[in-house]
Amino acid sequence: MKYLCLVYVEEKTLNALSQDERVALSDESMAYCDGLQKQGQLLAASPLHPVDTATTVRVRAGKTSTTDGPFAETKEQLGGFLMIDVRDLNDAIRVAAQFPAARFGSVEVRPMKELGCA
C-alpha cells in the first residue's frame, strides 16, 4: 500500500543547528532513504525549500489569486516528503518513526488513494 509521509519541522530549530549538525542530519536522511530504496519501499522523496519561498494559489469565482507563503501560520512547516510502498499502516509508521527528522519535528502518515490513471 502506498503512503505519503509529510515531514514537518520548525525551520528555526533546523536553522539553530550548526553546519556540521545539518550536514550530519542530511547525510543520515540520505542514507535512510537509500536503504528504503534498496528494499523497494521508497517511491520518491524530496526536501522542500524554506517556507518563505512558498506561494499559495486559490481560484474563486474563476479568478486566480496568489499569496506569498503557506496557507496557514503554523509552528512547524512542511519540510519535505517520502512516498513509500509498504505492507500496511504499521509498517508505514515504522518507516516514519525511523526517519531522522522525526526527532526534530513530526511525520504525518497518510494513505494514498489509488486512481485509475497513471
C-alpha positions as CSV (number, residue, x, y, z in Angstrom):
1,M,0.0,0.0,0.0
2,K,1.3,3.5,-0.8
3,Y,1.6,6.2,1.9
4,L,2.8,9.8,1.8
5,C,4.9,10.8,4.7
6,L,4.8,14.5,5.2
7,V,7.8,15.7,7.2
8,Y,7.1,18.8,9.4
9,V,9.8,20.7,11.2
10,E,10.3,24.1,12.8
11,E,12.7,25.9,10.4
12,K,14.1,27.9,13.3
13,T,15.1,24.6,15.0
14,L,16.9,23.4,11.9
15,N,18.5,26.9,11.4
16,A,19.8,26.7,15.0
17,L,21.8,23.6,14.2
18,S,25.5,24.0,13.5
19,Q,26.7,23.5,9.9
20,D,28.2,20.1,11.0
21,E,24.9,19.1,12.6
22,R,22.9,20.0,9.5
23,V,25.3,18.0,7.2
24,A,25.1,15.0,9.6
25,L,21.3,15.1,9.6
26,S,21.2,15.4,5.8
27,D,23.7,12.5,5.4
28,E,21.7,10.4,7.8
29,S,18.5,11.2,6.0
30,M,20.0,10.3,2.6
31,A,21.4,7.0,3.9
32,Y,18.0,6.2,5.4
33,C,16.3,6.9,2.0
34,D,18.9,4.9,0.2
35,G,18.2,1.9,2.4
36,L,14.4,2.2,1.8
37,Q,15.1,2.4,-1.9
38,K,17.2,-0.7,-1.9
39,Q,14.4,-2.5,-0.1
40,G,11.9,-1.4,-2.8
41,Q,9.9,0.7,-0.3
42,L,10.8,4.3,-1.4
43,L,9.0,5.6,-4.4
44,A,10.0,9.2,-4.1
45,A,11.4,11.7,-1.6
46,S,12.5,15.3,-1.5
47,P,13.2,18.1,0.9
48,L,11.5,21.4,0.2
49,H,12.9,24.9,0.0
50,P,12.2,27.1,3.1
51,V,8.6,28.2,3.7
52,D,9.3,31.8,2.7
53,T,9.7,30.6,-0.9
54,A,6.1,29.1,-0.9
55,T,3.2,30.5,-2.9
56,T,-0.4,29.6,-2.2
57,V,-2.8,29.6,-5.2
58,R,-6.6,29.9,-4.9
59,V,-9.3,30.1,-7.5
60,R,-12.5,31.7,-6.5
61,A,-15.3,32.6,-8.9
62,G,-13.0,31.9,-11.8
63,K,-10.3,34.3,-10.6
64,T,-6.8,33.2,-9.6
65,S,-5.1,34.8,-6.6
66,T,-1.7,34.1,-5.1
67,T,-0.4,34.7,-1.6
68,D,3.2,34.5,-0.5
69,G,3.9,31.8,1.9
70,P,1.9,28.8,3.1
71,F,-1.9,28.7,3.6
72,A,-1.7,29.0,7.4
73,E,0.7,30.1,10.0
74,T,1.9,27.0,12.0
75,K,4.6,26.2,14.4
76,E,6.0,23.5,12.2
77,Q,6.4,23.8,8.4
78,L,6.2,21.2,5.7
79,G,9.9,20.4,5.1
80,G,9.7,17.5,2.7
81,F,8.1,14.2,1.9
82,L,8.6,10.5,1.4
83,M,6.3,8.4,-0.8
84,I,6.6,4.8,0.3
85,D,5.1,1.5,-0.7
86,V,4.8,-0.8,2.3
87,R,2.7,-3.7,3.6
88,D,0.3,-1.7,5.9
89,L,-0.1,1.3,8.2
90,N,2.0,-0.3,11.0
91,D,4.9,-0.6,8.5
92,A,4.4,3.0,7.3
93,I,4.5,4.2,10.9
94,R,7.7,2.2,11.5
95,V,9.3,3.9,8.4
96,A,8.2,7.3,9.5
97,A,9.4,6.9,13.1
98,Q,12.9,6.0,11.9
99,F,13.2,9.0,9.6
100,P,15.8,11.3,11.2
101,A,13.7,14.5,11.1
102,A,11.1,12.8,13.3
103,R,13.4,13.6,16.2
104,F,13.1,17.3,15.5
105,G,9.5,17.6,14.2
106,S,6.8,15.2,13.1
107,V,5.9,13.0,10.2
108,E,2.3,12.8,9.1
109,V,1.5,9.4,7.5
110,R,-1.4,9.3,5.0
111,P,-2.6,6.5,2.8
112,M,-2.7,7.4,-0.9
113,K,-5.8,6.7,-2.9
114,E,-5.3,4.5,-6.0
115,L,-6.6,6.3,-9.1
116,G,-7.2,4.7,-12.5
117,C,-4.8,7.0,-14.3
118,A,-1.0,6.7,-14.4
